[in-house]
């Protein structure tokens, strides 16, 4: 067991630890991890290659989202429904706990770097989602379509070997296994966060909260096609509620908004942070939390994107690029604004969820504390349901088309959910971070050389846009 723990810790440190450190003026330093080194240059590269797609085609993203949902293939889900599934997992704990952690460690300036990361990540999300659409295949078990990185990685290796490949590609298997490990690890963290929040807000014992969470999850995920129907309703409601509450709080504190934005931009580039040696913390905490939250480049969202039945692959890419915007620019900003419009003396010395709950208590009293507990429950619940949708295609790639393997993985995830709600932190939780880190490495290795296919699809779609405008 000690050997296993040491191995997991070593891989975790390799992926998330500082690969190298850059000294900064004032005695500080800028630590850069392997994943940041992979994702940021990749995002910049795709942003340039797509000619700044997140900004240039933002109106088209909104237009595609507003289009009437039509399914052309039996049980297939629409592109917007695929966006909702991926948003369910993006809009999760990272939007609450992750943002609070970024501000706690990096100050208000970290929010700006989260915004920058989202703009860069949108281009990466477009590329991987479009590739997922280009390489999707029929799903004989659930109906409709399936796919994702395991499938386009397999096809990439097959093409490189002139079709000489067996049932599996080693790289695709590594991605699929990493994904299944990641989602089991995340299940434990989800349950523990929810049970802790309910214990603090309502004094409910973790066993009660966990049992209800697992029972509700089981009813949904063990049914054939209940996942999408539930998320169709749940995700828009929870996101809208959080957004509306934030707007109310902003309205209540409208006079402090100019100071808040000045603080964000001043601390993002401020000399005070550089001289104090804290500039590295501001940048890296914003970048890391932005990457963790929007998942762009990790290969998770393409598992949902492939299932969307859209008339053009690039449409799915645009929808998923918008998903990154919704996650970070909208929802993460809501959390940041709630904290930053709170008087400093009310949250002095607080970190983590204590900081967010104290902010909400200041604005809305006990209702604010209860609201945060409930919204965390909804965000976490939707994340769990969403990641099991992701798991479908990866389980099928590894074990073939059979209900036994699908059901066994769901039961394993439910067991992890139950254990996580009762147990304190264990090294098993690190599996979630290790899994998503490995997924990202395997995914980036392939989407860089395959990106030409997605860019060709974008050019074709823009040709259709031009024709549509001329008519």
Secondary structure, DSSP 8 states (H G I E B T S, - for coil): -HHHHHHHHHHHHHHHSEEEEEE-TTS-EEEEEHHHHHHHHHHHHHHHHTTSHHHHTHHHHHHHHHS-----STT-B-HHHHHHHHHHHHSSHIIIIIHHHHHHHH-THHHHHHHHHHHHHHHHHHHHHHHHHHT-EE-TTTSSEE--HHHHHHHHHHHHTTT---S--HHHHHHHHHHHHHHHHHHHHHHHHHHHHHHHHH---HHHHHHHHHHHHHHHHTSSSHHHHHHHHHHHHHHHHHHHHHHHHHHHTGGGHHHHHHHHHHHHH-HHHHHTT-HHHHHHHHHHHHHHHH-TTSSSTHHHHTTB--SSHHHHHHHHHHHHIIIIIIIIHHHHHHHHTS-GGGSTT--HHHHHHHHHHHHHTHHHHHHHHHHHHHHHHHHHHHHHHHHHHHHHHHH-S-HHHHHHHHHHHHHHHHHHHHS---GGGHHHHHHHHHHHHHHHHHHHHHHHHHHHHHHHHHHHHHHHHH-
